Amino acid sequence: MISTGFFISFEGVEGCGKSTQIRILRDRLKSENMPVRLTREPGDGEMGGRIRELLLSVSSALDPLTELFLLAADRTRHVTEIVRPGLAAGDVVLSDRYADSSVAYQGYGRELPLDFVHLINSRATGGLVPDLTFLMDIDPEISLRRSRIRLHQQNMFEAEGRFETECLAFHRRVREGYLRIARDEPGRYAVLDGTLPVENLSETIAAIAIGALAQRKEMETV
């Protein structure tokens, strides 16, 4: 296994299927005897869980700056207590959302100044950037239908559906934000069609991830 760890993030609009795919990849990598740590933003750990509960329990009228700072506080703790220690131990760290989410949601979606969002992210992460990011790209109209059905089935709509209540224009801005980030960083991003069958996507994701890990291992042995 690689000695320095490897950081993979999954991004996308609500209901894009990233949480399903990240769990499948975790299981696949474990089957290959790789040490894996699955985490998420916001919400991993006790403090993260409280911040997540606060974010998801307040009204959708929460002002964008407060939302950004709450997420940044969680991200700082997440990087310090979970991501960096995992990487130092040589783990493959899989994060369900990371700093790009704030650029897409609070920057493009909420229309906060992008330079400011990037600055806050830089301070919160200490400059730590994923080695690989999977973007599950999907039309927001489709993804929102998926997400709202799931939340209603789980009787969680009021508790966890704050972003789902946003207008379609908001989610379109978020999607465009993600696509712009991916265009700016093609070496890090793998953009996938989120409407493809789960099995097809998981095979593609596993092939890309395992290939990237093999390449890192080769680099370390040179």
VOTORRO-322483 format. One line per field, with one value per atom (N, C-alpha, C): atom name; y, x, z. Coordinates in Angstrom, 1 decimal, always signed. Atoms other than C-alpha are relative to their C-alpha. Example, Ala and Ser with C-alpha at 12.3 -4.5 7.8 and 13.67 -1.06 7.14 Angstrom:
2
atom = N, CA, C, N, CA, C
north = -1.2, -4.5, +1.2, -1.1, -1.1, +1.1
east = +0.9, +12.3, +0.9, -0.9, +13.7, -0.8
up = +0.0, +7.8, +0.0, +0.0, +7.1, +0.8
This chain:
222
atom = N, CA, C, N, CA, C, N, CA, C, N, CA, C, N, CA, C, N, CA, C, N, CA, C, N, CA, C, N, CA, C, N, CA, C, N, CA, C, N, CA, C, N, CA, C, N, CA, C, N, CA, C, N, CA, C, N, CA, C, N, CA, C, N, CA, C, N, CA, C, N, CA, C, N, CA, C, N, CA, C, N, CA, C, N, CA, C, N, CA, C, N, CA, C, N, CA, C, N, CA, C, N, CA, C, N, CA, C, N, CA, C, N, CA, C, N, CA, C, N, CA, C, N, CA, C, N, CA, C, N, CA, C, N, CA, C, N, CA, C, N, CA, C, N, CA, C, N, CA, C, N, CA, C, N, CA, C, N, CA, C, N, CA, C, N, CA, C, N, CA, C, N, CA, C, N, CA, C, N, CA, C, N, CA, C, N, CA, C, N, CA, C, N, CA, C, N, CA, C, N, CA, C, N, CA, C, N, CA, C, N, CA, C, N, CA, C, N, CA, C, N, CA, C, N, CA, C, N, CA, C, N, CA, C, N, CA, C, N, CA, C, N, CA, C, N, CA, C, N, CA, C, N, CA, C, N, CA, C, N, CA, C, N, CA, C, N, CA, C, N, CA, C, N, CA, C, N, CA, C, N, CA, C, N, CA, C, N, CA, C, N, CA, C, N, CA, C, N, CA, C, N, CA, C, N, CA, C, N, CA, C, N, CA, C, N, CA, C, N, CA, C, N, CA, C, N, CA, C, N, CA, C, N, CA, C, N, CA, C, N, CA, C, N, CA, C, N, CA, C, N, CA, C, N, CA, C, N, CA, C, N, CA, C, N, CA, C, N, CA, C, N, CA, C, N, CA, C, N, CA, C, N, CA, C, N, CA, C, N, CA, C, N, CA, C, N, CA, C, N, CA, C, N, CA, C, N, CA, C, N, CA, C, N, CA, C, N, CA, C, N, CA, C, N, CA, C, N, CA, C, N, CA, C, N, CA, C, N, CA, C, N, CA, C, N, CA, C, N, CA, C, N, CA, C, N, CA, C, N, CA, C, N, CA, C, N, CA, C, N, CA, C, N, CA, C, N, CA, C, N, CA, C, N, CA, C, N, CA, C, N, CA, C, N, CA, C, N, CA, C, N, CA, C, N, CA, C, N, CA, C, N, CA, C, N, CA, C, N, CA, C, N, CA, C, N, CA, C, N, CA, C, N, CA, C, N, CA, C, N, CA, C, N, CA, C, N, CA, C, N, CA, C, N, CA, C, N, CA, C, N, CA, C, N, CA, C, N, CA, C, N, CA, C, N, CA, C, N, CA, C, N, CA, C, N, CA, C, N, CA, C, N, CA, C, N, CA, C, N, CA, C, N, CA, C, N, CA, C, N, CA, C, N, CA, C, N, CA, C, N, CA, C, N, CA, C, N, CA, C, N, CA, C, N, CA, C, N, CA, C, N, CA, C, N, CA, C, N, CA, C, N, CA, C, N, CA, C, N, CA, C, N, CA, C, N, CA, C, N, CA, C, N, CA, C, N, CA, C, N, CA, C, N, CA, C, N, CA, C, N, CA, C, N, CA, C, N, CA, C, N, CA, C, N, CA, C, N, CA, C, N, CA, C, N, CA, C, N, CA, C, N, CA, C, N, CA, C, N, CA, C, N, CA, C, N, CA, C, N, CA, C, N, CA, C, N, CA, C, N, CA, C, N, CA, C, N, CA, C, N, CA, C, N, CA, C, N, CA, C, N, CA, C, N, CA, C
north = -1.2, +0.0, +1.2, -1.2, +3.6, +0.5, -0.3, +5.1, +1.4, -1.4, +8.7, +0.2, -0.1, +8.0, +0.6, -0.5, +9.1, +0.5, -0.7, +11.5, +0.1, +0.0, +11.0, +0.7, -0.7, +13.3, -0.3, +0.2, +12.8, +1.2, -1.2, +15.8, -0.1, +0.0, +16.6, +0.7, -0.6, +18.1, -1.0, +0.9, +16.7, -1.1, +1.1, +13.2, -0.5, +0.3, +12.7, -1.5, +1.4, +9.2, -0.1, +0.0, +10.1, -0.9, +0.7, +8.6, -1.5, +1.4, +5.3, -0.5, +0.4, +5.2, +0.1, +0.0, +6.2, -1.2, +1.2, +3.3, -1.3, +1.1, +0.9, +0.0, +0.0, +2.1, -0.4, +0.5, +1.7, -1.5, +1.5, -1.9, -0.6, +0.6, -2.5, +0.1, -0.1, -1.1, -0.9, +1.0, -3.1, -1.4, +1.3, -6.2, -0.2, +0.0, -5.3, +0.2, -0.1, -5.2, +1.4, -1.4, -1.4, +0.6, -0.7, +0.6, +1.2, -1.1, +2.9, +0.6, -0.7, +5.6, +0.8, -0.7, +6.8, +1.1, -1.1, +10.2, +0.9, -0.8, +13.0, +1.5, -1.4, +16.8, +0.4, -0.2, +18.1, -1.3, +1.0, +15.6, -1.1, +1.1, +13.2, +0.4, -0.2, +12.9, +0.8, -0.6, +14.4, +1.5, -1.5, +18.1, +0.1, -0.1, +17.5, -0.3, +0.4, +15.8, +1.1, -1.2, +18.8, +1.1, -1.0, +21.2, -0.4, +0.5, +19.1, +0.1, -0.1, +18.9, +1.5, -1.4, +22.7, +0.5, -0.4, +23.3, -0.5, +0.6, +21.0, +0.2, -0.2, +22.0, +1.4, -1.4, +25.7, +0.3, -0.4, +27.5, +0.2, -0.2, +27.7, +1.5, -1.5, +31.5, +0.3, -0.2, +31.0, +0.8, -0.8, +33.7, -0.7, +0.7, +32.5, +0.1, -0.2, +33.9, -0.9, +0.9, +32.1, -1.5, +1.4, +28.9, -0.3, +0.2, +29.3, -0.2, +0.0, +29.9, -1.3, +1.2, +26.9, -1.2, +1.1, +24.6, +0.1, -0.2, +26.1, -0.5, +0.4, +25.4, -1.6, +1.4, +21.8, -0.6, +0.4, +21.5, +0.1, -0.1, +22.7, -1.2, +1.1, +20.1, -1.3, +1.3, +17.4, -0.2, +0.2, +18.0, -0.3, +0.1, +18.3, -1.4, +1.2, +15.3, -1.3, +1.2, +12.9, -0.2, +0.2, +13.5, +0.0, +0.0, +14.4, -1.2, +1.2, +11.7, -1.3, +1.1, +9.2, -0.1, +0.0, +10.2, -0.3, +0.3, +10.1, -1.4, +1.5, +6.5, -0.8, +0.8, +5.6, -0.5, +0.4, +5.3, +0.6, -0.6, +5.9, +0.7, -0.8, +8.7, +0.3, -0.3, +8.9, +0.9, -1.0, +12.0, +0.3, -0.4, +12.5, +1.5, -1.4, +16.2, +0.5, -0.7, +18.5, +1.5, -1.5, +22.1, +0.5, -0.4, +22.1, +0.3, -0.2, +21.9, +1.4, -1.4, +25.3, +1.0, -0.8, +26.8, -0.1, +0.2, +25.2, +0.6, -0.4, +25.8, +1.4, -1.3, +28.9, +1.1, -0.9, +30.5, +0.2, -0.1, +29.7, +0.0, +0.1, +28.7, +1.2, -1.1, +31.4, +1.3, -1.2, +33.8, +0.9, -0.7, +34.8, +0.2, -0.2, +36.2, -1.2, +1.2, +33.3, +0.1, -0.2, +34.8, -0.2, +0.1, +35.0, -1.4, +1.4, +31.4, -0.8, +0.7, +30.2, +0.3, -0.4, +32.2, -0.8, +0.7, +30.7, -1.5, +1.4, +27.2, -0.2, +0.2, +27.7, +0.0, -0.1, +28.7, -1.3, +1.1, +25.9, -1.4, +1.3, +23.1, +0.0, -0.1, +24.4, -0.3, +0.3, +24.0, -1.4, +1.4, +20.3, -0.2, +0.2, +19.4, -1.6, +1.4, +15.9, -0.4, +0.5, +13.8, -0.3, +0.3, +12.8, +0.3, -0.4, +14.1, -0.6, +0.5, +12.3, +0.9, -0.8, +14.6, -0.8, +0.7, +12.8, +1.1, -1.0, +15.1, -0.5, +0.3, +15.1, +1.2, -1.1, +17.4, +0.2, -0.2, +19.0, -0.4, +0.4, +18.3, -1.5, +1.4, +14.6, -0.3, +0.3, +14.7, +0.4, -0.5, +16.7, -1.0, +1.0, +14.2, -1.2, +1.1, +11.4, +0.3, -0.3, +13.2, +0.2, -0.3, +14.3, -1.3, +1.3, +10.7, -0.7, +0.7, +9.3, +0.6, -0.6, +11.9, -0.3, +0.3, +11.3, -1.5, +1.4, +7.5, -0.2, +0.2, +7.9, +0.9, -0.9, +10.5, +1.0, -0.9, +12.9, +1.3, -1.2, +15.7, +1.3, -1.3, +18.4, +0.1, -0.1, +17.4, +0.1, +0.0, +16.9, +0.5, -0.4, +18.5, +1.5, -1.5, +22.2, +0.4, -0.4, +22.3, -0.5, +0.5, +20.3, +1.0, -0.9, +23.1, +1.3, -1.1, +25.6, -0.1, -0.1, +26.7, -0.7, +0.7, +24.9, +0.9, -0.9, +28.0, -0.1, +0.1, +27.6, -1.3, +1.3, +23.9, +0.0, -0.1, +24.8, +0.8, -0.8, +27.4, -0.9, +0.9, +24.7, -0.9, +0.9, +22.3, +0.7, -0.8, +24.9, +0.3, -0.2, +25.7, -1.2, +1.2, +22.1, -0.2, +0.2, +21.9, +0.9, -0.9, +25.0, -0.4, +0.5, +23.7, -1.1, +1.1, +20.5, +0.4, -0.5, +22.4, +0.6, -0.7, +24.4, -1.0, +1.0, +21.3, -1.4, +1.3, +18.5, -1.1, +1.0, +16.7, -0.7, +0.6, +16.1, -0.5, +0.4, +15.7, -1.1, +0.9, +12.8, +0.2, -0.4, +13.9, -1.2, +1.2, +11.0, +0.3, -0.2, +10.8, -0.7, +0.6, +10.3, -0.7, +0.7, +8.9, -1.4, +1.3, +5.8, -1.0, +1.0, +2.5, -0.1, +0.1, +2.1, -0.9, +1.0, -0.9, +0.5, -0.6, +0.8, +1.1, -1.0, +3.8, -0.5, +0.5, +1.8, -0.7, +0.7, -0.2, +1.1, -1.1, +3.0, +0.7, -0.7, +4.7, -0.9, +0.8, +1.7, -0.1, +0.0, +1.5, +1.2, -1.3, +5.2, +0.1, -0.1, +5.0, -0.9, +1.0, +1.8, +0.4, -0.5, +3.2, +1.1, -1.1, +6.4, -0.4, +0.5, +4.5, -0.8, +0.8, +2.2, +1.0, -1.0, +5.3, +0.6, -0.6, +6.9, -1.0, +1.0, +3.6, +0.0, +0.0, +3.6, +1.2, -1.3, +7.2, -0.1, +0.1, +6.3, -0.9, +1.0, +3.4, +0.5, -0.5, +5.5, +0.6
east = +0.9, +0.0, +0.9, -0.8, +1.1, +0.2, -0.4, +2.8, -0.5, +0.4, +1.5, -1.5, +1.5, -2.2, -0.4, +0.6, -4.5, -1.4, +1.2, -7.4, -0.9, +1.0, -10.5, -1.3, +1.3, -13.6, -1.1, +1.2, -17.1, -0.8, +0.8, -19.1, -1.2, +1.1, -22.4, -1.2, +1.3, -25.9, -0.7, +0.9, -28.5, -0.5, +0.6, -29.6, +0.8, -0.8, -26.8, +0.5, -0.4, -25.9, +1.4, -1.4, -22.5, +0.2, -0.1, -23.2, -0.1, +0.0, -24.1, +1.3, -1.3, -21.0, +1.2, -1.2, -18.6, +0.0, +0.0, -19.8, +0.4, -0.4, -19.4, +1.5, -1.4, -15.9, +0.7, -0.7, -15.0, +0.0, +0.0, -16.1, +0.9, -0.9, -14.2, +1.4, -1.4, -11.0, +0.3, -0.2, -11.4, +0.2, -0.1, -11.8, +1.4, -1.3, -8.4, +1.1, -0.8, -7.0, +0.7, -0.5, -6.5, -0.6, +0.6, -6.9, -0.8, +0.9, -9.8, -0.7, +0.8, -11.4, -1.1, +1.1, -14.9, -0.5, +0.4, -15.9, -0.9, +1.0, -18.3, +0.1, +0.2, -18.9, -1.4, -0.4, -20.5, -0.5, +0.6, -21.0, +0.8, -0.7, -18.2, +0.5, -0.4, -17.4, -1.0, +1.0, -19.2, -0.3, +0.2, -18.6, -0.6, +0.6, -19.3, -1.4, +1.4, -22.5, -0.9, +0.8, -23.7, -0.1, +0.1, -22.8, -0.9, +0.9, -24.6, -1.4, +1.4, -27.7, -0.4, +0.4, -27.6, -0.3, +0.2, -27.2, -1.3, +1.1, -30.0, -1.3, +1.3, -32.5, -0.5, +0.4, -32.5, -0.8, +0.8, -34.7, +0.9, -0.8, -33.6, +0.4, -0.4, -33.4, +1.3, -1.3, -30.1, +0.9, -0.7, -27.9, +1.2, -1.1, -25.2, +1.3, -1.3, -22.3, +0.1, +0.0, -23.3, +0.1, -0.1, -23.8, +1.5, -1.4, -20.3, +0.9, -0.9, -18.6, -0.3, +0.3, -20.4, +0.7, -0.7, -19.2, +1.5, -1.5, -15.7, +0.5, -0.4, -15.6, +0.0, +0.0, -16.6, +1.2, -1.0, -14.1, +1.4, -1.3, -11.2, +0.2, +0.0, -12.0, +0.2, -0.1, -12.5, +1.4, -1.3, -9.2, +1.0, -0.9, -7.3, -0.1, +0.2, -8.8, -0.2, +0.4, -9.8, +0.8, -0.6, -8.4, +1.6, -1.5, -4.7, +0.5, -0.5, -4.3, -0.2, +0.2, -5.8, +1.1, -1.1, -3.4, +1.3, -1.3, -0.5, +0.2, +0.0, -1.4, +0.1, -0.1, -1.3, -1.4, +1.3, -5.1, -0.4, +0.7, -7.2, -1.2, +1.1, -9.5, -1.0, +1.1, -12.9, -0.9, +0.9, -14.9, -1.2, +1.3, -18.5, -0.2, -0.1, -18.2, +1.3, -1.2, -15.2, -0.1, +0.0, -14.2, -0.7, +0.6, -15.5, -1.5, +1.4, -19.0, -0.3, +0.2, -18.6, +0.1, -0.1, -17.5, -1.3, +1.2, -20.4, -1.3, +1.3, -23.2, +0.0, +0.1, -22.2, +0.6, -0.5, -20.2, -0.9, +0.9, -22.2, -1.5, +1.5, -25.5, -0.5, +0.4, -25.7, +0.6, -0.5, -23.7, +0.9, -1.0, -21.1, +1.2, -1.2, -17.9, +0.9, -0.8, -15.8, +1.3, -1.3, -12.5, -0.1, +0.1, -13.8, -0.2, +0.2, -15.1, +1.3, -1.3, -11.7, +0.9, -0.9, -9.9, -0.4, +0.5, -12.1, +0.3, -0.3, -11.6, +1.5, -1.5, -7.8, +0.4, -0.3, -7.7, -0.6, +0.6, -10.0, +0.7, -0.7, -8.1, +1.5, -1.5, -4.6, +0.6, -0.5, -4.3, -0.1, +0.1, -5.1, -1.1, +0.9, -6.6, -0.1, +0.1, -7.9, +0.9, -0.8, -5.7, -0.9, +1.0, -8.9, -1.3, +1.4, -12.4, -0.9, +1.0, -15.4, -1.2, +1.2, -18.2, -1.1, +1.1, -21.5, -0.9, +0.8, -23.1, -1.3, +1.4, -26.8, -0.9, +0.9, -29.6, -0.7, +0.6, -30.9, -1.5, +1.4, -34.5, -0.1, +0.0, -33.8, +0.5, -0.6, -31.6, -0.9, +0.9, -34.1, -1.2, +1.1, -36.9, +0.5, -0.6, -34.6, +0.1, -0.2, -33.7, -1.2, +1.3, -37.2, -0.7, +0.6, -38.5, +0.7, -0.8, -35.7, -0.3, +0.2, -36.3, -1.4, +1.4, -40.1, -0.1, +0.0, -39.5, +0.6, -0.7, -37.2, -0.6, +0.6, -39.5, +1.0, -1.1, -36.6, -0.1, +0.0, -37.7, +0.2, -0.1, -38.0, +1.4, -1.2, -34.8, +1.2, -1.2, -32.5, -0.2, +0.3, -34.1, +0.1, +0.0, -33.1, +0.4, -0.5, -31.2, -1.1, +1.0, -34.0, -1.1, +1.1, -36.4, +0.4, -0.4, -34.3, -0.5, +0.6, -35.5, +0.9, -0.7, -34.4, +1.2, -1.1, -32.3, +1.2, -1.1, -30.2, +0.8, -0.7, -29.4, +0.7, -0.7, -28.6, +1.3, -1.2, -26.1, +1.0, -0.9, -24.6, +0.6, -0.5, -24.3, +1.0, -0.9, -22.7, +1.3, -1.2, -20.3, +0.9, -0.8, -19.2, +0.7, -0.5, -18.7, +1.2, -1.1, -16.6, +1.3, -1.1, -14.4, +0.7, -0.6, -13.9, +0.7, -0.7, -13.0, +1.3, -1.2, -10.4, +1.0, -0.9, -8.9, -0.2, +0.3, -9.1, +0.9, -0.9, -6.1, -0.5, +0.5, -8.0, -1.4, +1.4, -11.6, -0.3, +0.6, -13.4, -1.5, +1.4, -16.8, -0.8, +0.7, -19.3, -1.5, +1.4, -22.9, -0.8, +0.7, -25.0, -1.3, +1.2, -27.9, +0.3, -0.4, -26.0, -0.4, +0.2, -26.8, +1.0, -0.9, -25.3, +1.2, -1.0, -23.3, +1.1, -0.9, -21.8, +0.9, -0.7, -20.8, +1.1, -0.9, -19.2, +1.2, -1.2, -17.0, +0.9, -0.9, -15.8, +0.7, -0.7, -15.1, +1.1, -1.1, -13.2, +1.2, -1.1, -11.1, +0.8, -0.7, -10.2, +0.8, -0.6, -9.5, +1.2, -1.1, -7.4, +1.1, -1.1, -5.5, +0.8, -0.7, -4.7, +0.9, -0.7, -3.6, +1.3, -1.2, -1.3, +1.0, -0.9, +0.2, +0.8, -0.6, +0.9, +1.1, -1.0, +2.6, +1.2, -1.2, +4.8, +0.9, -0.7, +5.8, +0.9, -0.7, +6.8, +1.2, -1.1, +9.0, +1.1, -1.1, +11.0, +1.1
up = +0.0, +0.0, +0.0, +0.0, -0.5, +1.4, -1.4, +2.5, +0.5, -0.4, +2.4, +0.0, +0.1, +2.1, -1.3, +1.2, -0.6, +0.3, -0.4, -0.4, -1.2, +1.0, -2.5, +0.5, -0.3, -2.4, -1.0, +0.9, -3.9, +0.2, +0.0, -4.9, -0.9, +0.9, -6.6, +0.7, -0.5, -6.2, +0.9, -0.8, -3.8, -0.9, +0.7, -4.9, -1.2, +1.2, -7.4, +0.1, -0.1, -6.0, +0.6, -0.5, -4.5, +1.3, -1.3, -1.0, -0.2, +0.4, -2.6, -0.6, +0.7, -4.8, +1.0, -0.9, -2.0, +0.9, -0.8, +0.1, -0.8, +0.9, -2.8, -0.2, +0.2, -3.4, +1.3, -1.3, +0.3, +0.1, -0.1, +0.2, -1.1, +1.1, -3.1, +0.4, -0.4, -1.7, +1.2, -1.1, +1.5, -0.5, +0.6, -0.6, -0.6, +0.5, -2.1, +1.1, -1.1, +1.4, +0.2, -0.2, +1.4, +1.2, -1.2, +4.6, -0.4, +0.5, +4.1, +1.2, -1.0, +6.2, -0.8, +0.6, +5.1, +1.0, -0.8, +6.3, -0.8, +0.7, +5.4, +0.6, -0.4, +5.6, -0.3, -1.4, +7.6, +0.8, -0.9, +10.4, +0.5, -0.6, +11.2, +1.3, -1.4, +14.9, +0.8, -0.9, +17.9, -0.4, +0.3, +17.1, -1.4, +1.3, +13.4, +0.0, +0.0, +14.2, +0.5, -0.6, +16.3, -1.0, +1.1, +13.5, -1.1, +1.0, +11.0, +0.4, -0.5, +13.2, +0.0, +0.0, +13.6, -1.4, +1.4, +9.9, -0.6, +0.6, +9.0, +0.8, -0.8, +11.8, -0.1, +0.1, +11.1, -1.3, +1.2, +8.6, -1.2, +1.3, +4.9, -0.1, +0.1, +5.6, +0.7, -0.6, +7.4, -0.9, +0.9, +6.0, -0.5, +0.6, +3.6, +0.7, -0.7, +5.6, +1.2, -1.2, +8.8, -0.5, +0.5, +6.8, -0.4, +0.4, +5.3, +1.2, -1.1, +8.6, +0.8, -0.7, +10.3, -0.8, +0.8, +7.4, +0.1, -0.1, +7.7, +1.3, -1.3, +11.4, +0.0, +0.1, +10.8, -0.9, +0.9, +7.9, +0.7, -0.7, +10.1, +1.0, -0.9, +12.7, -0.7, +0.8, +10.1, -0.6, +0.6, +8.4, +1.1, -1.1, +11.7, +0.7, -0.8, +13.5, -0.7, +0.7, +10.8, -1.3, +1.3, +7.3, +0.1, +0.0, +8.0, +0.8, -0.7, +10.7, -0.9, +0.9, +8.2, -1.0, +1.0, +5.5, +0.5, -0.6, +7.8, +0.3, -0.3, +8.7, -1.3, +1.3, +5.0, -0.5, +0.4, +4.7, -1.3, +1.1, +1.6, +0.7, -0.7, +3.0, -1.1, +0.9, +1.2, +0.7, -0.6, +2.0, -0.9, +0.6, +1.1, +0.2, +0.0, +0.3, +0.7, -0.6, +1.0, -0.4, +0.2, +0.3, -1.3, +1.3, -3.3, +0.2, -0.3, -1.8, +0.4, -0.3, -0.3, -1.2, +1.2, -3.6, -0.8, +0.8, -5.4, +0.7, -0.6, -2.8, +0.6, -0.6, -0.9, -1.0, +1.0, -3.8, -1.1, +1.2, -6.9, +0.4, -0.4, -5.2, +0.7, -0.9, -2.5, -0.6, +0.7, -4.7, +0.9, -0.7, -2.1, -0.9, +0.8, -3.5, -0.1, +0.2, -4.9, +0.7, -0.6, -3.8, +1.5, -1.5, -0.2, +0.4, -0.3, -0.2, -0.1, +0.1, -1.5, +1.1, -1.1, +1.2, +1.3, -1.1, +3.9, -0.1, +0.2, +2.5, +0.2, -0.2, +2.4, +1.4, -1.4, +6.0, +0.8, -0.7, +7.1, -0.3, +0.4, +5.2, +0.2, +0.0, +5.6, -1.3, +1.4, +1.8, -0.4, +0.4, +1.8, -1.1, +1.2, -1.6, -0.3, +0.3, -2.5, -1.2, +1.1, -4.8, -1.2, +1.1, -6.8, +0.5, -0.3, -6.9, -1.0, +0.9, -8.4, +0.1, +0.0, -9.5, -0.7, +0.6, -10.0, -0.6, +0.7, -12.6, -0.4, +0.4, -13.1, +0.0, +0.1, -14.1, +1.3, -1.3, -10.9, +0.1, +0.0, -11.9, +0.3, -0.3, -11.8, +1.4, -1.3, -8.7, +1.1, -1.1, -6.7, +0.2, -0.1, -7.5, +0.8, -0.8, -6.3, +1.5, -1.3, -3.2, +0.8, -0.7, -2.2, +0.2, -0.2, -2.7, +1.1, -1.1, -0.5, +1.4, -1.2, +2.2, +0.6, -0.5, +2.3, +0.4, -0.4, +2.4, +1.3, -1.3, +5.4, +1.0, -0.9, +7.0, +0.6, -0.4, +7.1, -0.7, +0.8, +4.9, +0.7, -0.7, +7.5, +0.7, -0.7, +9.3, -0.9, +0.8, +6.4, -1.4, +1.4, +3.4, -0.2, +0.1, +3.8, -1.4, +1.4, +0.4, -1.0, +1.0, -1.3, -0.1, +0.0, -0.5, -0.9, +0.8, -2.5, -1.5, +1.4, -6.0, -1.0, +1.0, -9.1, -0.5, +0.5, -10.2, +0.9, -1.0, -7.0, -0.3, +0.3, -7.8, -1.4, +1.3, -11.4, +0.1, -0.2, -10.2, +0.7, -0.7, -7.9, -1.0, +1.0, -10.7, -0.9, +0.9, -13.0, +0.8, -0.7, -10.2, +0.1, +0.0, -9.9, -1.4, +1.3, -13.6, -0.4, +0.2, -13.7, +0.8, -0.7, -10.9, -0.7, +0.7, -12.8, -1.2, +1.2, -16.0, +0.4, -0.4, -14.0, +0.6, -0.6, -12.4, -0.6, +0.7, -15.0, +0.5, -0.5, -13.4, +1.2, -1.2, -10.2, -0.1, +0.1, -11.3, -1.0, +0.9, -12.8, +0.0, +0.2, -14.1, -0.5, +0.4, -14.3, -0.2, +0.2, -15.6, +1.1, -1.1, -12.5, -0.3, +0.4, -14.4, -0.5, +0.4, -15.4, +1.1, -1.1, -13.6, +1.0, -1.1, -10.2, -0.3, +0.2, -11.2, -1.0, +1.0, -14.3, +0.6, -0.6, -12.3, +1.0, -1.0, -9.5, -0.6, +0.6, -11.9, -0.6, +0.5, -13.6, +1.1, -1.2, -10.2, +0.5, -0.6, -8.9, -0.9, +0.9, -12.1, +0.1, -0.1, -11.9, +1.3, -1.4, -8.1, +0.1, -0.2, -8.2, -1.0, +1.0, -11.3, +0.6, -0.6, -9.4, +1.1, -1.2, -6.3, -0.5, +0.6, -8.5, -0.5, +0.5, -10.1, +1.1, -1.2, -6.7, +0.5, -0.6, -5.5, -0.9, +0.9, -8.6, +0.2, -0.2, -8.0, +1.3, -1.3, -4.4, -0.1, +0.0, -5.5, -1.0, +0.9, -8.1, +0.8
